[in-house]
Amino acid sequence: ADSMSQAAGAWRRRCAVVSCALQVCILGAGVLSSEASAGSGGSSPHCHAFAVAAPGGFQQSSRFFAPARLKTRKYSMSSDASTTTNVADVITRPWALPDGGMGNAKVDEVFRYLDSNAITLPGQPMRYEPLNVMARVTNRPFASTPAFSLQPEDIECRPGAEDTRACYCALLQLACGGLDECHDRITPFSWESATIFGGPPVFGSSAQDDATYIHHLVHMREGQFPGEFGTGWNNAGFWAGSVDDHPTFPQLQQASVLIAQESIPEIACDLQQEGWSLPTFIKCCSAAVGNDDAALASYCERVVNVQYRLLVDHLRSKL
């Protein structure tokens, strides 16, 4: 009976993903062109770039953080007491090694690599192959990074934190461009049915919430490329809906406002009034790529690198 219940739950969830992807595809790309935005009347082009397709037709809003008939998620803003990350320092240099390093020579090498090769916005296609297959795919940029050979077992952790350690390793690989490696490692903790690339599910994992958030980040990196269910943006939207909250969001909210104040002040105003959310940031990134908006892309990339660093520190605090 338990196995039948689990199978039924997996089927319902997969149907929900397909439905979500189909809805986004039917509604269109989800972002209006910059030309249409410019002709809509005087407000910031960055704000108009976020007007999205909503059920019942296209609804344009000069305030992209509250487009007509489209709800944005609200997260609690309680701080993460488990980390001591200084937001101002992370904004300035997200991948700077702390004094004394990260407690692991291989992880230190990954940080040094990212300090010179920060995460960028354009998407990257995925292969959806298991780890043993991906290990043989060496004709790709990720294979030349120090994260390519990184394994969870290379990282020490307390007893019972092995799943979190796998997520920690996966996130570092994702930051360096290992989308499939990360996807393979975190899928068993975040998806309740077996997959050909991730293997059988791990039910009741203490890392489920973090893995679900990372699952969203994987498909954000996939971006405009087609994947399992529509584009990476589409799939990222589904996983954003599965992230109820996360302890790093208060610091990420603070960082996103500070970065916007330096680069695009009108975004900072909306962030302060409406709040930051994963669905909103999907629209932000997809608009930057779709409209070839260099200023918006630069803002998104800075936020993304801070987002990853905050999550890395959060996971490390649990090891």
Number of C-alpha atoms within 10 A of each C-alpha: 6 7 8 9 10 14 14 12 14 16 14 11 15 16 12 13 20 16 14 18 23 15 15 21 15 12 16 14 18 21 22 21 17 19 12 12 23 15 11 14 11 10 15 15 20 23 20 28 31 31 27 25 22 19 14 8 9 18 15 21 19 21 20 21 26 17 22 18 13 14 12 17 16 13 18 11 17 12 13 16 10 14 17 11 17 10 18 14 12 18 19 12 16 23 23 17 16 11 6 8 13 15 12 12 12 17 20 19 17 21 26 15 16 20 15 10 13 18 19 16 21 18 19 18 17 20 11 19 17 18 17 10 12 18 13 9 11 11 8 10 11 18 18 12 19 20 26 21 12 17 14 17 11 14 18 13 16 9 7 11 16 19 23 24 24 21 28 28 26 27 30 23 25 24 27 23 24 25 26 23 28 27 29 21 25 30 25 23 27 24 21 20 21 14 16 10 21 23 14 15 17 19 14 10 17 15 21 21 17 22 29 23 23 28 30 24 27 29 28 29 26 26 25 22 17 17 18 14 19 19 23 28 30 30 26 27 24 21 23 25 16 15 19 14 19 18 20 24 22 19 20 23 19 17 20 26 22 19 22 21 14 10 15 17 14 16 22 19 14 18 19 13 9 15 22 23 19 23 19 20 19 21 21 23 26 26 26 24 18 17 17 12 16 11 12 21 21 17 21 23 17 23 23 25 21 26 22 22 25 25 23 18 17 22 22 19 11 15 17
